[in-house]
């Protein structure tokens, strides 16, 4: 049964990559909105979780406002998928016109310093499109990690897709990825990590919209170990096909404290930068899973 399901899931994703890529852009956008609205109306677990997460981000929102936000959130989430399916076939020149990232000079100056750069992003708007902007517009390759998906063939599709956009992709397993990322940084390279959710025992507890969540320690640890610049980045959608973003100031390593204390302080600073971007554009935060610790404790 599991093998049959894995084959079905892989086939559906393969159909998406092959089929959506060939659709005219307006047709792909319309299809994404339709799928999003059908899923939203069904009020499944993912939609209800998204709504619950948004209630923390916008605590004064009433039921009608939350429902409107969750519908917009599902449309934003499906826009991410429709765009991602089409990215490998997109004219690279569009990355410089369709994507506008504020304070780009912070990234360029950090890269020019030769220290290495860690970009940390939340699940906002389209982080794959932001990666294509880095390779296609800034002209710099980078390294990232990807969670091993099931079936394995689906993970291979994701890796091949991201490699086609100019990314080096490492598997998120064991400690091997950390060592490779550190070597890339020491040679002055760039790494990009989606870093707003970590349910592992190594995650760092942070205050996030007034409650405790856990986020990855990796970005802060890499910055301490290699001397690389740690730059939070937040994104948001404009009217299609526009996407915007902001490169936040460097999160510096504290001058005093233990390694654990420094890691906690830096991860909290990253969380605060993420919260500022999410609060401004909550509908573009694609968090359809449990995040806060008291939500995780609800599980039997």
C-alpha positions in Angstrom: 0.0 0.0 0.0 2.8 2.4 0.9 4.7 1.8 -2.3 1.5 2.3 -4.3 0.8 5.6 -2.5 4.4 6.8 -3.0 4.1 6.0 -6.7 0.9 8.0 -6.9 2.3 11.0 -5.1 5.4 11.0 -7.3 3.3 10.7 -10.4 1.1 13.7 -9.4 4.1 15.9 -8.7 5.6 14.8 -12.0 2.4 15.7 -13.8 2.5 19.1 -12.1 6.1 19.8 -13.3 5.4 18.6 -16.8 1.8 20.0 -17.2 1.8 23.4 -15.5 5.1 24.3 -17.1 3.4 24.2 -20.5 0.4 26.3 -19.5 0.2 30.0 -20.3 0.9 32.0 -17.2 -2.6 33.4 -16.7 -4.0 29.8 -17.1 -1.6 28.5 -14.5 -2.5 31.3 -12.1 -6.2 30.7 -12.5 -5.7 26.9 -12.0 -3.8 27.6 -8.8 -6.6 29.9 -7.4 -9.2 27.3 -8.2 -7.3 24.5 -6.5 -6.7 26.8 -3.5 -10.4 27.8 -3.2 -11.5 24.1 -3.4 -9.1 23.1 -0.6 -10.1 26.1 1.5 -13.8 25.4 1.3 -13.2 21.8 2.4 -11.8 23.1 5.7 -9.3 20.2 6.0 -6.6 19.9 8.7 -4.1 22.0 6.8 -6.5 24.9 6.3 -7.6 24.8 9.9 -4.0 24.7 11.1 -3.1 27.7 8.8 -6.0 29.6 10.3 -4.9 28.7 13.8 -1.4 29.9 13.1 -2.7 33.2 11.5 -4.8 33.8 14.7 -1.5 34.1 16.6 0.0 36.5 14.0 -3.2 38.7 13.9 -4.6 38.3 17.4 -7.2 40.9 17.0 -8.7 39.3 13.9 -12.3 38.1 14.2 -13.6 34.9 12.6 -14.5 36.6 9.3 -11.1 38.2 9.0 -9.4 34.9 9.8 -11.3 33.1 7.2 -10.5 35.7 4.6 -6.8 35.5 5.6 -6.7 31.8 5.4 -8.3 31.9 1.9 -5.8 34.4 0.8 -3.1 32.3 2.4 -4.1 29.2 0.5 -4.1 31.2 -2.8 -0.6 32.4 -1.9 0.5 28.9 -1.2 -0.8 27.6 -4.5 0.7 30.5 -6.3 4.0 29.3 -4.9 3.5 25.9 -6.4 2.3 27.2 -9.8 5.3 29.5 -10.0 7.7 26.8 -8.8 6.5 24.4 -11.5 7.1 27.0 -14.1 10.5 28.4 -12.8 12.8 26.1 -14.8 11.2 27.3 -18.0 11.2 31.0 -17.1 13.4 33.5 -18.9 16.2 34.3 -16.4 16.0 37.9 -17.3 12.6 38.1 -15.5 14.3 37.4 -12.2 15.6 41.0 -12.3 12.3 42.5 -13.3 9.7 40.4 -11.5 11.6 40.3 -8.2 12.6 43.4 -6.2 14.5 42.9 -3.0 15.1 45.9 -0.8 18.5 46.7 0.7 20.2 44.5 -1.9 23.4 46.3 -1.1 23.6 44.5 2.3 23.9 41.2 0.5 26.3 42.4 -2.1 28.6 44.1 0.4 28.6 41.0 2.6 29.5 38.8 -0.4 32.2 41.2 -1.4 33.8 41.0 2.1 34.7 37.4 1.4 33.5 36.2 4.8 30.8 34.0 3.5 27.1 34.7 3.8 24.2 32.8 5.5 20.7 33.9 4.2 17.9 32.7 6.5 14.3 32.8 5.3 10.9 31.9 6.6 8.2 30.1 4.5 7.1 33.5 3.0 6.0 33.9 -0.6 8.4 32.0 -2.9 11.8 31.2 -1.5 12.7 29.2 -4.6 12.0 32.3 -6.8 14.2 34.2 -4.4 16.9 31.6 -4.9 16.6 32.0 -8.7 16.9 35.8 -8.2 20.2 35.2 -6.4 21.7 33.0 -9.1 20.1 34.8 -12.1 20.2 38.4 -11.0 22.9 38.7 -8.4 24.9 36.1 -10.3 26.1 34.1 -7.3 25.6 30.3 -6.9 24.6 29.1 -3.5 24.2 26.0 -1.4 21.0 24.9 0.5 19.6 21.8 2.2 16.5 19.9 1.4 14.5 17.5 3.7 14.5 14.0 2.4 11.0 13.4 1.1 9.1 10.2 0.6 9.1 8.6 -1.9 12.8 9.0 -2.7 11.9 9.6 -6.3 10.0 12.8 -5.2 13.1 14.0 -3.3 15.2 13.4 -6.5 12.7 15.5 -8.5 13.1 18.4 -6.0 16.8 18.2 -6.0 17.0 18.1 -9.8 14.6 21.0 -10.0 16.6 23.2 -7.7 19.9 22.2 -9.3 18.4 23.4 -12.6 18.0 26.8 -11.0 21.7 26.9 -10.1 21.6 25.7 -6.5 23.7 23.1 -4.8 21.4 20.9 -2.7 22.5 18.8 0.3 20.3 16.3 2.0 19.1 17.3 5.5 20.3 14.3 7.3 22.9 13.6 9.9 25.8 16.0 10.5 27.3 15.9 7.1 25.4 18.8 5.7 26.7 21.1 8.5 30.3 20.4 7.7 29.8 21.0 4.0 28.0 24.3 4.7 30.8 25.4 6.9 33.4 24.7 4.2 31.4 26.6 1.6 31.2 29.6 4.0 34.9 29.5 4.8 35.7 29.7 1.1 33.5 32.9 0.9 30.4 31.2 -0.5 26.7 31.8 0.0 24.2 29.4 1.7 20.5 29.9 2.0 18.4 28.1 4.6 14.6 28.1 5.3 14.7 28.5 9.1 11.4 29.2 10.7 10.5 25.7 11.9 12.6 23.1 13.7 11.0 20.2 15.7 14.3 18.5 16.4 15.9 18.3 19.8 18.6 20.7 18.6 16.2 23.5 17.9 16.3 26.8 19.8 13.3 28.0 21.7 12.3 31.5 20.8 9.5 33.9 21.6 7.4 34.2 18.4 4.3 36.3 18.4 4.0 36.0 22.2 4.4 32.2 22.5 7.3 29.7 22.4 8.3 28.1 19.2 11.5 26.2 18.2 13.7 27.3 15.3 16.9 25.9 13.9 20.2 26.6 15.6 22.2 26.0 12.4 22.3 29.6 11.0 23.6 31.0 14.3 26.1 28.2 14.9 27.5 28.5 11.4 28.0 32.2 11.8 29.9 31.7 15.0 32.0 28.9 13.7 33.0 30.4 10.4 32.7 34.2 10.9 30.1 34.4 8.0 27.5 37.2 7.9 24.0 36.0 9.0 21.3 37.9 7.1 17.6 37.3 7.6 15.4 37.9 4.5 11.6 38.3 4.3 9.5 38.1 1.2 6.0 39.0 0.1 3.9 38.8 -3.0 2.7 41.8 -5.1 0.2 41.5 -8.0 1.3 38.6 -10.2 4.0 38.2 -11.3 5.7 40.6 -8.9 7.4 39.5 -5.7 9.2 41.8 -3.2 11.4 41.3 -0.2 13.8 42.9 2.2 17.3 41.9 3.3 17.5 42.7 7.0 20.7 44.0 8.8 23.3 41.4 9.8 22.6 39.5 13.0 26.0 39.8 14.7 27.6 37.4 17.1 27.3 38.7 20.7 30.6 39.8 22.3 29.9 37.9 25.5 28.2 34.8 26.7 28.6 31.0 26.2 28.1 29.4 22.9 24.6 28.4 23.9 23.7 31.9 25.0 25.0 33.4 21.8 23.1 30.9 19.7 19.9 31.7 21.6 20.3 35.4 21.3 21.1 35.2 17.5 18.2 32.8 16.8 15.8 35.1 18.7 17.1 38.1 16.5 16.4 36.0 13.4 12.9 35.1 14.7 12.2 38.8 15.4 13.1 39.7 11.8 10.9 36.9 10.5 8.0 38.1 12.7 8.3 41.6 11.3 7.9 40.4 7.7 5.2 37.9 8.6 3.1 40.5 10.5 3.2 42.8 7.5 2.1 40.1 5.1 0.5 37.2 7.0 -1.3 35.9 4.0 2.0 35.0 2.4 3.3 32.9 5.3 2.9 29.3 4.2 2.8 27.6 7.6 0.3 24.8 7.4 1.9 22.7 10.1 2.1 23.0 13.9 4.8 25.4 15.0 4.3 26.6 18.6 5.2 24.2 21.4 1.8 24.4 23.1 0.1 23.4 19.8 2.5 20.4 19.6 1.5 19.4 23.1 -2.1 19.0 22.0 -1.1 15.8 20.1 -2.2 12.6 21.9 
